Amino acid sequence: MTPVLRWTVADEGFWVAEAEGSYAGTVDRQGKHHYVRNGYGEYIGDYATLPAAQVALAARSTDRRTRWLHR
């Protein structure tokens, strides 16, 4: 299940995500690119649109949380 991310605009072109009260990552727009990092600062990817970047972070947030819970 994809977590519900709550987004805040921290600065122009910079969004911060929160999931269940915890920091989940960022999207940083640089020109036409949207660079995504998860809550651990790991690079997720480069996306053409903000919605695509947000979906990618939500999908990876689930994977990371699942791996962490099952260690």
N, C-alpha and C positions, 0 to 999 in steps of 0.2 A: 504494500500500500504506500502510495506517495504521500509524504508528510505535507501538511499545510504550512507553507512558508509565509511569514508576515514580512512585507518589504517596507523599508524606510529609505527615503532619499537622504543620504548623508551629505552629499555635495552634488553639484552639477555633474551628471554623468557617472555618479557613483552610488550604487544601491547596496544596502546591507540587509541580509536575510536572517530571520529568527524562526526557530522551530521549537515549539513546546517550551518557550521561555529561554532557550539557549541559542547562542550565536551559531549560525549555520553557514555563513559564507558571504561572498560579495560578487557583484558584477561591476566591472570598471569599463566604461565606454571610452575608447580612444579612437577618434575618427569614426570609421564605419565598423569597427570591431568591438565586440563585447567580450571581455576576458573574464572568465569565471574562476574563482578559487573557493574551495570548501572551507568549513569551519576550522580546519587544521592548517590552512594556508597552502594546501596542495593545489596545483594548477589542474583545472578540469578541462578547459578548452577555450576556443575562440569561436564566437557565434556571430552571425550577421544581424540578428535582431535581439532586442531585449526579451521578448517572450520566449524565444528559443533558448536563450541563456538561462532564464529563470526555470524553465522546464528541465534543462540539463542539470542544474544544481539540485532541484527537488528529487530527481531520479537518483543522483549520486548520493544525496543525503540519506536516502533509504538504504542503499547498498552499504554505506559506511557504518550506519547505526546497526544494521543487521550483523555485519562482520564483528563489530565491537561487542555486541551483546552475546555472541556465540563463542567468544574466545574462552 
